[in-house]
């Protein structure tokens, strides 16, 4: 009754504000639902158990890789919402402070908990981190490890490298005032993947341990300089910092990606295509342009797998056959477009809830799988359907419970801390008046700010929410 009385006694302005937030949450519920689907797909793929319960089930990833499907779906969601988040803020500094407090806390928690809880024989942390701790810490700390020749501390962190470089590109485009050119950029990446996807050299900057150390040091210096410029709040320096990040990202993806070139370029084409769909929905690009660019990207995504994902190239890709990539790519697009077409409908609350905790779920599922194997070590093989169902149910219950706790106790508090830190920085280093004026008028530094509808702060980081 007290809760009802408090709700009934709210001031009209407060009620109106919460009503607005509710409408926003409802409008973006389809994105949460897609994240929930993506997170489940990746977790089930790595768990692998269900594939062994049906005849020839272990062949499913050969024809359509569920892990790649989930990750590509995450990338589409990120492409849709991340540029809008930056443009809404109209402030590169605020964007990066929000990103840092959104991405790093759960990664640090997951790695630290894995090291402290799991024995070395069942650790999920890659052996490279034990052999080269400082280099691994630096590379993974930059979230660029997959482009630096440094092994991912956790296998799933490779996706955050692509997310991070996407942020670099978005920042640079925003600083240049080119952020509305998403369609041309998506088509450009897809065309490079189609024509040069099997030709671009890989790993040319980190050929041995010495060159890897030098590359990590160089990139750390560039990123530190760029972030220092951005944090000053001075327009010219912020632009310079954004351009440094964009240039660094472009160098790394063309010269030192671990993945096959066609996959690397298609991932960025996919993310910028997500941005194209956002801009089409909000009237910033015409329908024909959006349709043609996205159709071209989808066709290239399918063809590049068919053309290049064979033989020795499979050692540099995330899949086991050309079909695994190509069919997963088309499936991710199909699910995203279906979600977008149904965006005005109400999605199941449990699926939206999974989307809310999807970032923690994405990071925690592999350590929990290793922990499950540790607990079951020496146990008789589980073969009955009853035992299998109990095992799967118990695992998913623990995973979702741990992810919810991580979301409530780590993600949300650190997001709030990030806002407080940003306010403190703004007091010490206020944005200069020319930048504030540009943000208010929407030109040229934040040309689209006034036109971009408000989006929630909690949007994806892959693989999760902002």
C-alpha positions as a Markdown table, in Angstrom:
| # | Residue | x | y | z |
|---|---|---|---|---|
| 1 | Unk | 0.0 | 0.0 | 0.0 |
| 2 | Unk | 2.8 | 2.4 | 0.8 |
| 3 | Unk | 4.3 | 1.8 | -2.7 |
| 4 | Unk | 0.9 | 2.5 | -4.3 |
| 5 | Unk | 0.5 | 5.7 | -2.2 |
| 6 | Unk | 3.9 | 6.9 | -3.2 |
| 7 | Unk | 3.1 | 6.3 | -6.9 |
| 8 | Unk | -0.3 | 8.0 | -6.6 |
| 9 | Unk | 1.3 | 10.9 | -4.8 |
| 10 | Unk | 4.0 | 11.7 | -7.4 |
| 11 | Unk | 4.2 | 15.2 | -8.7 |
| 12 | Unk | 2.8 | 15.5 | -12.3 |
| 13 | Unk | 6.2 | 16.4 | -13.7 |
| 14 | Unk | 7.8 | 13.4 | -12.2 |
| 15 | Unk | 5.0 | 11.2 | -13.4 |
| 16 | Unk | 5.3 | 12.7 | -16.9 |
| 17 | Unk | 9.1 | 12.1 | -16.9 |
| 18 | Unk | 8.7 | 8.5 | -15.9 |
| 19 | Unk | 6.0 | 8.1 | -18.5 |
| 20 | Unk | 8.4 | 9.4 | -21.1 |
| 21 | Unk | 11.1 | 7.0 | -20.0 |
| 22 | Unk | 8.6 | 4.1 | -20.2 |
| 23 | Unk | 7.6 | 5.1 | -23.7 |
| 24 | Unk | 11.3 | 5.2 | -24.7 |
| 25 | Unk | 11.9 | 1.8 | -23.1 |
| 26 | Unk | 8.9 | 0.4 | -24.9 |
| 27 | Unk | 10.1 | 1.9 | -28.2 |
| 28 | Unk | 13.5 | 0.3 | -27.8 |
| 29 | Unk | 12.3 | -3.0 | -26.4 |
| 30 | Unk | 12.9 | -4.7 | -29.7 |
| 31 | Unk | 16.6 | -4.0 | -29.3 |
| 32 | Unk | 16.6 | -5.7 | -25.9 |
| 33 | Unk | 14.8 | -8.7 | -27.3 |
| 34 | Unk | 17.4 | -9.0 | -30.1 |
| 35 | Unk | 20.2 | -8.8 | -27.5 |
| 36 | Unk | 18.5 | -11.5 | -25.5 |
| 37 | Unk | 18.4 | -13.8 | -28.6 |
| 38 | Unk | 22.0 | -13.0 | -29.5 |
| 39 | Unk | 23.2 | -13.7 | -26.0 |
| 40 | Unk | 21.4 | -17.0 | -25.8 |
| 41 | Unk | 22.7 | -18.0 | -29.2 |
| 42 | Unk | 26.3 | -17.4 | -28.2 |
| 43 | Unk | 25.9 | -19.1 | -24.8 |
| 44 | Unk | 24.2 | -22.2 | -26.2 |
| 45 | Unk | 26.9 | -22.5 | -28.9 |
| 46 | Unk | 29.7 | -22.5 | -26.4 |
| 47 | Unk | 27.9 | -24.8 | -24.1 |
| 48 | Unk | 27.6 | -27.2 | -27.0 |
| 49 | Unk | 25.6 | -29.8 | -25.0 |
| 50 | Unk | 22.3 | -29.4 | -26.9 |
| 51 | Unk | 24.0 | -30.1 | -30.2 |
| 52 | Unk | 24.9 | -33.6 | -29.0 |
| 53 | Unk | 21.4 | -34.5 | -27.9 |
| 54 | Unk | 19.9 | -34.9 | -31.4 |
| 55 | Unk | 21.2 | -37.0 | -34.3 |
| 56 | Unk | 23.8 | -35.1 | -36.3 |
| 57 | Unk | 23.3 | -32.1 | -34.1 |
| 58 | Unk | 27.0 | -31.5 | -33.9 |
| 59 | Unk | 26.9 | -30.7 | -37.6 |
| 60 | Unk | 24.7 | -27.6 | -37.0 |
| 61 | Unk | 27.6 | -25.2 | -36.5 |
| 62 | Unk | 29.1 | -26.4 | -39.8 |
| 63 | Unk | 26.1 | -25.2 | -41.7 |
| 64 | Unk | 25.0 | -22.2 | -39.6 |
| 65 | Unk | 27.3 | -21.1 | -36.8 |
| 66 | Unk | 25.1 | -20.0 | -33.9 |
| 67 | Unk | 28.0 | -18.1 | -32.2 |
| 68 | Unk | 28.7 | -16.0 | -35.2 |
| 69 | Unk | 25.0 | -15.5 | -35.7 |
| 70 | Unk | 24.7 | -14.1 | -32.2 |
| 71 | Unk | 27.8 | -11.9 | -32.5 |
| 72 | Unk | 26.7 | -10.4 | -35.9 |
| 73 | Unk | 23.3 | -9.7 | -34.4 |
| 74 | Unk | 25.0 | -7.9 | -31.6 |
| 75 | Unk | 27.0 | -5.9 | -34.1 |
| 76 | Unk | 23.9 | -4.8 | -36.0 |
| 77 | Unk | 22.4 | -3.6 | -32.7 |
| 78 | Unk | 25.5 | -1.7 | -31.8 |
| 79 | Unk | 25.7 | -0.1 | -35.3 |
| 80 | Unk | 22.1 | 0.9 | -34.9 |
| 81 | Unk | 22.4 | 2.7 | -31.6 |
| 82 | Unk | 26.0 | 3.7 | -30.8 |
| 83 | Unk | 26.3 | 6.6 | -33.3 |
| 84 | Unk | 22.9 | 7.9 | -32.2 |
| 85 | Unk | 24.2 | 7.9 | -28.6 |
| 86 | Unk | 27.2 | 10.0 | -29.5 |
| 87 | Unk | 25.1 | 12.4 | -31.6 |
| 88 | Unk | 22.5 | 12.8 | -28.9 |
| 89 | Unk | 25.2 | 13.7 | -26.4 |
| 90 | Unk | 26.9 | 16.1 | -28.9 |
| 91 | Unk | 30.0 | 15.6 | -26.8 |
| 92 | Unk | 32.8 | 13.2 | -27.6 |
| 93 | Unk | 34.2 | 13.4 | -24.0 |
| 94 | Unk | 30.9 | 12.4 | -22.5 |
| 95 | Unk | 30.6 | 9.5 | -25.0 |
| 96 | Unk | 34.0 | 8.1 | -24.1 |
| 97 | Unk | 33.5 | 8.4 | -20.3 |
| 98 | Unk | 30.2 | 6.6 | -20.6 |
| 99 | Unk | 31.9 | 3.9 | -22.8 |
| 100 | Unk | 34.7 | 3.3 | -20.3 |
| 101 | Unk | 32.5 | 2.9 | -17.3 |
| 102 | Unk | 30.1 | 0.7 | -19.3 |
| 103 | Unk | 32.7 | -1.7 | -20.8 |
| 104 | Unk | 35.6 | -2.2 | -18.4 |
| 105 | Unk | 34.1 | -3.0 | -15.0 |
| 106 | Unk | 32.4 | -6.3 | -16.0 |
| 107 | Unk | 35.5 | -7.3 | -18.0 |
| 108 | Unk | 37.7 | -6.7 | -15.0 |
| 109 | Unk | 35.3 | -8.5 | -12.7 |
| 110 | Unk | 35.1 | -11.5 | -15.0 |
| 111 | Unk | 38.9 | -11.9 | -15.5 |
| 112 | Unk | 39.6 | -11.3 | -11.8 |
| 113 | Unk | 36.9 | -13.8 | -10.6 |
| 114 | Unk | 38.1 | -16.4 | -13.2 |
| 115 | Unk | 41.7 | -16.1 | -11.9 |
| 116 | Unk | 40.7 | -16.3 | -8.3 |
| 117 | Unk | 38.0 | -19.0 | -8.4 |
| 118 | Unk | 38.9 | -21.5 | -11.2 |
| 119 | Unk | 42.0 | -23.7 | -10.9 |
| 120 | Unk | 44.7 | -23.4 | -13.5 |
| 121 | Unk | 43.7 | -26.7 | -15.0 |
| 122 | Unk | 40.2 | -25.3 | -15.8 |
| 123 | Unk | 41.0 | -21.6 | -16.2 |
| 124 | Unk | 39.2 | -19.7 | -18.9 |
| 125 | Unk | 42.0 | -17.1 | -19.1 |
| 126 | Unk | 44.3 | -17.8 | -22.0 |
| 127 | Unk | 47.8 | -19.1 | -21.2 |
| 128 | Unk | 49.4 | -16.1 | -23.1 |
| 129 | Unk | 48.2 | -13.9 | -20.2 |
| 130 | Unk | 50.3 | -16.0 | -17.7 |
| 131 | Unk | 53.4 | -16.1 | -20.0 |
| 132 | Unk | 53.3 | -12.4 | -20.9 |
| 133 | Unk | 51.3 | -10.7 | -18.1 |
| 134 | Unk | 52.3 | -7.1 | -18.8 |
| 135 | Unk | 51.8 | -7.3 | -22.6 |
| 136 | Unk | 48.5 | -9.1 | -22.2 |
| 137 | Unk | 47.4 | -6.5 | -19.6 |
| 138 | Unk | 48.3 | -3.6 | -22.0 |
| 139 | Unk | 46.8 | -5.1 | -25.1 |
| 140 | Unk | 43.6 | -6.2 | -23.4 |
| 141 | Unk | 43.4 | -3.0 | -21.4 |
| 142 | Unk | 43.3 | -1.1 | -24.7 |
| 143 | Unk | 40.6 | -3.5 | -25.9 |
| 144 | Unk | 42.6 | -3.7 | -29.2 |
| 145 | Unk | 44.3 | -7.1 | -28.5 |
| 146 | Unk | 42.8 | -8.8 | -31.5 |
| 147 | Unk | 44.5 | -6.3 | -33.8 |
| 148 | Unk | 47.8 | -6.1 | -31.9 |
| 149 | Unk | 49.0 | -9.7 | -32.1 |
| 150 | Unk | 48.1 | -10.2 | -28.4 |
| 151 | Unk | 45.9 | -13.1 | -27.4 |
| 152 | Unk | 42.5 | -12.4 | -25.9 |
| 153 | Unk | 42.6 | -12.8 | -22.2 |
| 154 | Unk | 39.1 | -14.3 | -22.5 |
| 155 | Unk | 38.1 | -15.8 | -25.9 |
| 156 | Unk | 35.0 | -13.7 | -26.2 |
| 157 | Unk | 36.8 | -10.4 | -25.9 |
| 158 | Unk | 37.7 | -10.4 | -29.6 |
| 159 | Unk | 34.3 | -8.9 | -30.3 |
| 160 | Unk | 35.1 | -5.9 | -28.0 |
| 161 | Unk | 38.1 | -5.1 | -30.2 |
| 162 | Unk | 35.8 | -4.6 | -33.1 |
| 163 | Unk | 33.4 | -2.6 | -31.0 |
| 164 | Unk | 36.2 | -0.4 | -29.8 |
| 165 | Unk | 37.5 | 0.3 | -33.3 |
| 166 | Unk | 33.9 | 1.0 | -34.4 |
| 167 | Unk | 33.8 | 3.7 | -31.6 |
| 168 | Unk | 37.1 | 5.1 | -33.0 |
| 169 | Unk | 35.5 | 5.4 | -36.5 |
| 170 | Unk | 32.3 | 6.9 | -35.1 |
| 171 | Unk | 34.3 | 9.4 | -33.1 |
| 172 | Unk | 36.4 | 10.4 | -36.1 |
| 173 | Unk | 33.4 | 10.8 | -38.4 |
| 174 | Unk | 31.6 | 12.9 | -35.9 |
| 175 | Unk | 34.6 | 15.1 | -35.5 |
| 176 | Unk | 34.8 | 15.6 | -39.2 |
| 177 | Unk | 31.1 | 16.1 | -39.6 |
| 178 | Unk | 30.9 | 13.0 | -41.9 |
| 179 | Unk | 28.7 | 10.9 | -39.5 |
| 180 | Unk | 25.7 | 11.1 | -41.9 |
| 181 | Unk | 27.7 | 9.2 | -44.6 |
| 182 | Unk | 26.9 | 5.8 | -43.1 |
| 183 | Unk | 25.5 | 4.3 | -46.3 |
| 184 | Unk | 28.6 | 5.1 | -48.3 |
| 185 | Unk | 30.9 | 3.9 | -45.6 |
| 186 | Unk | 29.0 | 0.6 | -45.2 |
| 187 | Unk | 29.1 | 0.0 | -49.0 |
| 188 | Unk | 32.8 | 0.9 | -49.1 |
| 189 | Unk | 33.7 | -1.7 | -46.4 |
| 190 | Unk | 31.6 | -4.3 | -48.1 |
| 191 | Unk | 33.2 | -3.6 | -51.5 |
| 192 | Unk | 36.7 | -3.9 | -50.0 |
| 193 | Unk | 35.7 | -7.2 | -48.4 |
| 194 | Unk | 34.3 | -8.5 | -51.7 |
| 195 | Unk | 37.2 | -7.5 | -53.9 |
| 196 | Unk | 40.2 | -7.7 | -51.5 |
| 197 | Unk | 38.8 | -10.1 | -48.8 |
| 198 | Unk | 41.3 | -12.8 | -49.7 |
| 199 | Unk | 44.2 | -10.7 | -50.5 |
| 200 | Unk | 44.9 | -8.1 | -47.8 |
| 201 | Unk | 47.9 | -9.2 | -45.7 |
| 202 | Unk | 47.3 | -10.0 | -42.1 |
| 203 | Unk | 49.5 | -9.6 | -39.0 |
| 204 | Unk | 52.1 | -7.5 | -40.8 |
| 205 | Unk | 52.9 | -5.2 | -37.8 |
| 206 | Unk | 53.3 | -7.9 | -35.1 |
| 207 | Unk | 55.4 | -10.6 | -36.7 |
| 208 | Unk | 57.2 | -11.5 | -33.5 |
| 209 | Unk | 57.3 | -10.8 | -29.8 |
| 210 | Unk | 59.5 | -7.7 | -30.1 |
| 211 | Unk | 57.4 | -6.1 | -32.9 |
| 212 | Unk | 54.2 | -6.9 | -30.8 |
| 213 | Unk | 55.6 | -5.1 | -27.8 |
| 214 | Unk | 56.5 | -2.1 | -30.0 |
| 215 | Unk | 53.1 | -2.0 | -31.6 |
| 216 | Unk | 51.3 | -2.2 | -28.2 |
| 217 | Unk | 53.5 | 0.6 | -26.8 |
| 218 | Unk | 52.9 | 2.8 | -29.9 |
| 219 | Unk | 49.1 | 2.2 | -29.9 |
| 220 | Unk | 49.0 | 2.9 | -26.1 |
| 221 | Unk | 50.8 | 6.2 | -26.7 |
| 222 | Unk | 48.4 | 7.3 | -29.6 |
| 223 | Unk | 45.3 | 6.3 | -27.6 |
| 224 | Unk | 46.6 | 8.2 | -24.5 |
| 225 | Unk | 47.3 | 11.3 | -26.6 |
| 226 | Unk | 43.9 | 11.1 | -28.3 |
| 227 | Unk | 42.0 | 10.7 | -25.0 |
| 228 | Unk | 43.9 | 13.5 | -23.4 |
| 229 | Unk | 42.9 | 15.8 | -26.2 |
| 230 | Unk | 39.3 | 14.7 | -26.0 |
| 231 | Unk | 39.1 | 15.2 | -22.2 |
| 232 | Unk | 40.2 | 18.8 | -22.4 |
| 233 | Unk | 36.8 | 19.9 | -23.8 |
| 234 | Unk | 38.5 | 22.1 | -26.4 |
| 235 | Unk | 36.8 | 21.7 | -29.8 |
| 236 | Unk | 40.0 | 21.7 | -31.9 |
| 237 | Unk | 41.8 | 19.3 | -29.6 |
| 238 | Unk | 38.7 | 17.0 | -29.5 |
| 239 | Unk | 38.6 | 16.9 | -33.2 |
| 240 | Unk | 42.3 | 16.1 | -33.3 |
| 241 | Unk | 41.8 | 13.3 | -30.8 |
| 242 | Unk | 39.0 | 11.9 | -32.8 |
| 243 | Unk | 41.0 | 11.9 | -36.0 |
| 244 | Unk | 43.9 | 10.1 | -34.2 |
| 245 | Unk | 41.6 | 7.3 | -33.1 |
| 246 | Unk | 40.0 | 6.9 | -36.5 |
| 247 | Unk | 43.4 | 6.8 | -38.2 |
| 248 | Unk | 44.7 | 4.3 | -35.7 |
| 249 | Unk | 41.7 | 2.0 | -36.2 |
| 250 | Unk | 42.1 | 2.2 | -40.0 |
| 251 | Unk | 45.7 | 1.2 | -39.8 |
| 252 | Unk | 45.1 | -1.7 | -37.5 |
| 253 | Unk | 42.2 | -3.3 | -39.5 |
| 254 | Unk | 44.0 | -3.1 | -42.8 |
| 255 | Unk | 47.5 | -4.2 | -41.6 |
| 256 | Unk | 47.2 | -6.3 | -38.5 |
| 257 | Unk | 43.8 | -8.0 | -38.0 |
| 258 | Unk | 43.9 | -11.6 | -36.7 |
| 259 | Unk | 40.8 | -12.5 | -38.6 |
| 260 | Unk | 40.5 | -13.0 | -42.3 |
| 261 | Unk | 40.3 | -9.7 | -44.2 |
| 262 | Unk | 36.8 | -10.4 | -45.6 |
| 263 | Unk | 35.4 | -11.0 | -42.0 |
| 264 | Unk | 37.1 | -7.9 | -40.6 |
| 265 | Unk | 35.7 | -5.7 | -43.4 |
| 266 | Unk | 32.3 | -7.2 | -43.4 |
| 267 | Unk | 31.9 | -6.7 | -39.6 |
| 268 | Unk | 32.4 | -3.0 | -40.0 |
| 269 | Unk | 30.2 | -2.9 | -43.1 |
| 270 | Unk | 27.5 | -4.6 | -40.9 |
| 271 | Unk | 27.8 | -2.2 | -38.1 |
| 272 | Unk | 27.6 | 0.8 | -40.3 |
| 273 | Unk | 24.6 | -0.8 | -42.0 |
| 274 | Unk | 22.9 | -0.9 | -38.6 |
| 275 | Unk | 23.5 | 2.9 | -38.5 |
| 276 | Unk | 22.0 | 3.3 | -42.0 |
| 277 | Unk | 18.8 | 1.6 | -40.7 |
| 278 | Unk | 18.7 | 3.9 | -37.8 |
| 279 | Unk | 19.1 | 7.0 | -40.1 |
| 280 | Unk | 16.4 | 5.7 | -42.4 |
| 281 | Unk | 14.0 | 5.1 | -39.6 |
| 282 | Unk | 14.5 | 8.7 | -38.4 |
| 283 | Unk | 14.3 | 10.3 | -41.8 |
| 284 | Unk | 18.0 | 11.1 | -42.2 |
| 285 | Unk | 18.5 | 9.0 | -45.3 |
| 286 | Unk | 16.0 | 8.2 | -48.0 |
| 287 | Unk | 14.5 | 4.7 | -48.3 |
| 288 | Unk | 16.1 | 3.9 | -51.7 |
| 289 | Unk | 19.6 | 4.7 | -50.5 |
| 290 | Unk | 19.1 | 2.7 | -47.3 |
| 291 | Unk | 17.7 | -0.3 | -49.1 |
| 292 | Unk | 20.3 | -0.4 | -51.8 |
| 293 | Unk | 23.2 | 0.0 | -49.4 |
| 294 | Unk | 21.9 | -2.7 | -47.0 |
| 295 | Unk | 21.1 | -5.1 | -49.8 |
| 296 | Unk | 24.6 | -4.7 | -51.2 |
| 297 | Unk | 26.1 | -5.4 | -47.8 |
| 298 | Unk | 24.0 | -8.5 | -47.3 |
| 299 | Unk | 24.9 | -9.9 | -50.7 |
| 300 | Unk | 28.6 | -9.2 | -50.0 |
| 301 | Unk | 28.3 | -10.8 | -46.6 |
| 302 | Unk | 27.0 | -14.0 | -48.2 |
| 303 | Unk | 29.4 | -14.0 | -51.2 |
| 304 | Unk | 32.6 | -13.3 | -49.3 |
| 305 | Unk | 32.0 | -16.4 | -47.2 |
| 306 | Unk | 31.4 | -18.5 | -50.4 |
| 307 | Unk | 34.4 | -17.0 | -52.1 |
| 308 | Unk | 37.0 | -16.8 | -49.4 |
| 309 | Unk | 36.2 | -19.1 | -46.4 |
| 310 | Unk | 38.0 | -22.2 | -47.7 |
| 311 | Unk | 41.2 | -24.1 | -47.1 |
| 312 | Unk | 43.9 | -22.4 | -45.1 |
| 313 | Unk | 41.7 | -19.3 | -44.7 |
| 314 | Unk | 39.6 | -21.3 | -42.2 |
| 315 | Unk | 42.5 | -21.0 | -39.7 |
| 316 | Unk | 42.0 | -17.2 | -39.7 |
| 317 | Unk | 38.2 | -17.1 | -39.5 |
| 318 | Unk | 35.7 | -17.6 | -36.7 |
| 319 | Unk | 33.8 | -20.4 | -38.5 |
| 320 | Unk | 34.4 | -23.9 | -39.8 |
| 321 | Unk | 33.0 | -23.6 | -43.4 |
| 322 | Unk | 31.8 | -21.1 | -45.9 |
| 323 | Unk | 28.2 | -22.0 | -45.1 |
| 324 | Unk | 28.7 | -21.5 | -41.4 |
| 325 | Unk | 29.6 | -17.8 | -42.1 |
| 326 | Unk | 27.3 | -17.1 | -45.0 |
| 327 | Unk | 24.2 | -18.6 | -43.6 |
| 328 | Unk | 24.8 | -17.1 | -40.1 |
| 329 | Unk | 25.3 | -13.7 | -41.7 |
| 330 | Unk | 22.0 | -13.8 | -43.6 |
| 331 | Unk | 20.2 | -15.2 | -40.6 |
| 332 | Unk | 21.5 | -12.4 | -38.3 |
| 333 | Unk | 20.2 | -9.8 | -40.9 |
| 334 | Unk | 16.8 | -11.7 | -41.1 |
| 335 | Unk | 16.3 | -11.6 | -37.4 |
| 336 | Unk | 17.3 | -8.0 | -37.0 |
| 337 | Unk | 15.0 | -6.9 | -39.9 |
| 338 | Unk | 12.2 | -8.9 | -38.4 |
| 339 | Unk | 12.7 | -7.3 | -35.0 |
| 340 | Unk | 12.8 | -3.9 | -36.6 |
| 341 | Unk | 9.5 | -4.6 | -38.5 |
| 342 | Unk | 7.9 | -5.6 | -35.2 |
| 343 | Unk | 9.5 | -2.8 | -33.2 |
| 344 | Unk | 6.1 | -1.2 | -32.3 |
| 345 | Unk | 4.9 | -4.5 | -30.8 |
| 346 | Unk | 5.5 | -5.6 | -27.2 |
| 347 | Unk | 8.1 | -8.3 | -26.9 |
| 348 | Unk | 8.1 | -10.9 | -24.1 |
| 349 | Unk | 9.4 | -9.4 | -20.9 |
| 350 | Unk | 11.7 | -12.3 | -20.2 |
| 351 | Unk | 13.4 | -11.7 | -23.6 |
| 352 | Unk | 13.8 | -8.0 | -22.9 |
| 353 | Unk | 15.2 | -8.9 | -19.5 |
| 354 | Unk | 17.8 | -11.2 | -21.1 |
| 355 | Unk | 18.7 | -8.3 | -23.3 |
| 356 | Unk | 19.2 | -6.1 | -20.3 |
| 357 | Unk | 21.7 | -8.5 | -18.7 |
| 358 | Unk | 23.2 | -9.6 | -22.1 |
| 359 | Unk | 26.6 | -8.0 | -21.6 |
| 360 | Unk | 27.2 | -9.7 | -18.3 |
| 361 | Unk | 25.8 | -12.9 | -19.7 |
| 362 | Unk | 28.1 | -12.7 | -22.7 |
| 363 | Unk | 31.2 | -12.3 | -20.6 |
| 364 | Unk | 30.3 | -14.7 | -17.8 |
| 365 | Unk | 29.0 | -17.7 | -19.7 |
| 366 | Unk | 32.4 | -19.2 | -20.6 |
| 367 | Unk | 33.9 | -19.0 | -17.1 |
| 368 | Unk | 30.8 | -20.7 | -15.8 |
| 369 | Unk | 31.1 | -23.4 | -18.5 |
| 370 | Unk | 34.7 | -24.0 | -17.3 |
| 371 | Unk | 33.5 | -24.1 | -13.7 |
| 372 | Unk | 30.8 | -26.6 | -14.6 |
| 373 | Unk | 33.5 | -28.9 | -16.2 |
| 374 | Unk | 35.6 | -28.5 | -13.1 |
| 375 | Unk | 32.7 | -29.5 | -10.8 |
| 376 | Unk | 31.7 | -32.5 | -13.0 |
| 377 | Unk | 35.3 | -33.7 | -13.3 |
| 378 | Unk | 35.4 | -37.4 | -12.6 |
| 379 | Unk | 31.6 | -37.6 | -12.8 |
| 380 | Unk | 30.1 | -40.4 | -14.9 |
| 381 | Unk | 29.0 | -39.3 | -18.4 |
| 382 | Unk | 25.6 | -37.6 | -18.4 |
| 383 | Unk | 23.5 | -39.5 | -21.0 |
| 384 | Unk | 19.9 | -39.7 | -19.9 |
| 385 | Unk | 17.5 | -37.0 | -21.1 |
| 386 | Unk | 16.5 | -36.3 | -17.5 |
| 387 | Unk | 20.0 | -35.6 | -16.4 |
| 388 | Unk | 20.8 | -33.6 | -19.5 |
| 389 | Unk | 17.7 | -31.4 | -19.0 |
| 390 | Unk | 18.6 | -30.9 | -15.3 |
| 391 | Unk | 22.2 | -29.9 | -16.2 |
| 392 | Unk | 21.0 | -27.4 | -18.9 |
| 393 | Unk | 18.4 | -25.9 | -16.6 |
| 394 | Unk | 20.8 | -25.6 | -13.7 |
| 395 | Unk | 23.5 | -24.0 | -15.9 |
| 396 | Unk | 21.1 | -21.5 | -17.4 |
| 397 | Unk | 19.7 | -20.7 | -13.9 |
| 398 | Unk | 23.1 | -20.0 | -12.5 |
| 399 | Unk | 24.2 | -18.1 | -15.6 |
| 400 | Unk | 21.2 | -15.8 | -15.7 |
| 401 | Unk | 21.3 | -15.3 | -11.9 |
| 402 | Unk | 25.0 | -14.4 | -11.9 |
| 403 | Unk | 24.4 | -12.1 | -14.9 |
| 404 | Unk | 21.6 | -10.3 | -13.2 |
| 405 | Unk | 23.7 | -9.8 | -10.1 |
| 406 | Unk | 26.5 | -8.5 | -12.2 |
| 407 | Unk | 24.1 | -6.1 | -14.0 |
| 408 | Unk | 22.6 | -4.8 | -10.7 |
| 409 | Unk | 25.8 | -4.7 | -8.6 |
| 410 | Unk | 28.4 | -3.8 | -11.2 |
| 411 | Unk | 27.0 | -2.5 | -14.4 |
| 412 | Unk | 24.4 | 0.0 | -13.1 |
| 413 | Unk | 26.5 | 1.3 | -10.1 |
| 414 | Unk | 29.5 | 1.9 | -12.4 |
| 415 | Unk | 27.3 | 3.7 | -15.0 |
| 416 | Unk | 26.1 | 6.0 | -12.2 |
| 417 | Unk | 29.7 | 6.5 | -11.1 |
| 418 | Unk | 30.7 | 7.4 | -14.7 |
| 419 | Unk | 28.0 | 10.1 | -14.7 |
| 420 | Unk | 29.4 | 11.5 | -11.5 |
| 421 | Unk | 32.9 | 11.4 | -12.8 |
| 422 | Unk | 31.8 | 13.2 | -16.0 |
| 423 | Unk | 30.2 | 16.0 | -13.9 |
| 424 | Unk | 33.4 | 16.3 | -11.9 |
| 425 | Unk | 35.5 | 16.5 | -15.1 |
| 426 | Unk | 33.1 | 19.1 | -16.6 |
| 427 | Unk | 33.5 | 21.3 | -13.5 |
| 428 | Unk | 37.3 | 21.2 | -13.7 |
| 429 | Unk | 37.5 | 21.3 | -17.5 |
| 430 | Unk | 34.3 | 22.8 | -18.8 |
| 431 | Unk | 33.5 | 22.6 | -22.5 |
| 432 | Unk | 34.4 | 25.8 | -24.2 |
| 433 | Unk | 31.6 | 28.1 | -25.3 |
| 434 | Unk | 32.1 | 27.6 | -29.1 |
| 435 | Unk | 31.6 | 23.8 | -28.6 |
| 436 | Unk | 28.6 | 24.3 | -26.5 |
| 437 | Unk | 27.2 | 26.7 | -29.1 |
| 438 | Unk | 27.9 | 24.1 | -31.8 |
| 439 | Unk | 26.1 | 21.4 | -29.8 |
| 440 | Unk | 23.1 | 23.7 | -29.2 |
| 441 | Unk | 22.8 | 24.7 | -32.9 |
| 442 | Unk | 23.8 | 21.4 | -34.2 |
| 443 | Unk | 26.6 | 22.6 | -36.6 |
| 444 | Unk | 29.1 | 21.7 | -37.6 |
| 445 | Unk | 30.7 | 19.6 | -34.8 |
| 446 | Unk | 27.4 | 17.9 | -33.9 |
| 447 | Unk | 25.4 | 18.5 | -37.0 |
| 448 | Unk | 22.7 | 16.0 | -36.3 |
| 449 | Unk | 22.4 | 16.4 | -32.5 |
| 450 | Unk | 19.2 | 18.4 | -32.6 |
| 451 | Unk | 17.6 | 16.0 | -35.0 |
| 452 | Unk | 18.5 | 12.7 | -33.2 |
| 453 | Unk | 15.8 | 11.5 | -30.9 |
| 454 | Unk | 16.8 | 10.7 | -27.3 |
| 455 | Unk | 18.0 | 7.1 | -26.7 |
| 456 | Unk | 18.6 | 5.4 | -23.5 |
| 457 | Unk | 22.0 | 5.6 | -21.9 |
| 458 | Unk | 22.1 | 1.8 | -21.5 |
| 459 | Unk | 22.7 | 0.7 | -25.1 |
| 460 | Unk | 24.9 | -2.0 | -26.4 |
| 461 | Unk | 28.5 | -2.6 | -26.0 |
| 462 | Unk | 28.1 | -5.9 | -27.9 |
| 463 | Unk | 27.5 | -7.2 | -26.7 |
| 464 | Unk | 25.6 | -5.6 | -24.1 |
| 465 | Unk | 24.3 | -2.2 | -23.2 |
| 466 | Unk | 26.0 | 1.2 | -23.0 |
